[in-house]
Amino acid sequence: MKNGKDRHVVTIIGPGVSLEGDLISEEGLRIDGSLKGRIECQNSLIISKTARVQADIIGDDVFIAGEVRGTITGKNIVEVSSSGRIIGDITTANLVMEPGAFFEGKCNMNNHSIDQELLNHNPVTQQPRTFPDVQASA
């Protein structure tokens, strides 16, 4: 990745590596290979151009240059480069998408860093509100 984003990377999953399961890291992590499962990173997470990931992702700062299928939660930022491809939903405080990036899904943003309470939140299904006094006419 550009701009020195991988300066905090301690662990690299190489391009010839395929993993299945949960990957939990307290340090910076870069994925160049394939992963299917769940990723939790308490630092910078980089999904490089060569990476193919099918996972639910939670990270402080998430940078995508490869392909991700699944939900992404970036506590501080989610940044998608021009080669990045996301099919899934994004939740983050800040979203940056370069021209040419592909995103299919929903995005939920707020102005503050996402806290643990939000990450563990199970949304309540609500019925749409009705307005009995409003009548439509054609």
C-alpha positions, 0 to 999 in steps of 0.5 A: 500500500502507498503512503506508508500504511504498512509501517505498522505491519508485524504479520504478513500472510503471503500470496501463496498462503490460504487460511480458513478460520478466525484470524485475531491480531493485536498488531498490524496485519497484511494479507496477500493471500487468501482467507475465509472466515473472520478477521479481527485486528486491533491495529492496521489491516491491509488487504493487498492487491493479490488478496482474496478474502471472504470474511467478516472483518473488524479492524482499527484502520482497514485498507483494501486493495484486493477483493473482500466479500463480507462485512467490514467494520473499520473503527477509525477508517476504511480506505479502498484503493482503485484496485479494491473490490468490496461486496458486502456492508461497511461500517466506519467513522470515515470512508475513503474510496479512490476512483475506480474502486468497486463497492456493492453493499450498504455503508453506515457512517458516524462522526466518531470512532466506533466503540465496542458497544456498537460492534456488539449491537444486534439491531432490533427489527422494527415495523415501518411507521404508519401515518393514519391521517395521511391519505394518498390521492392520484 
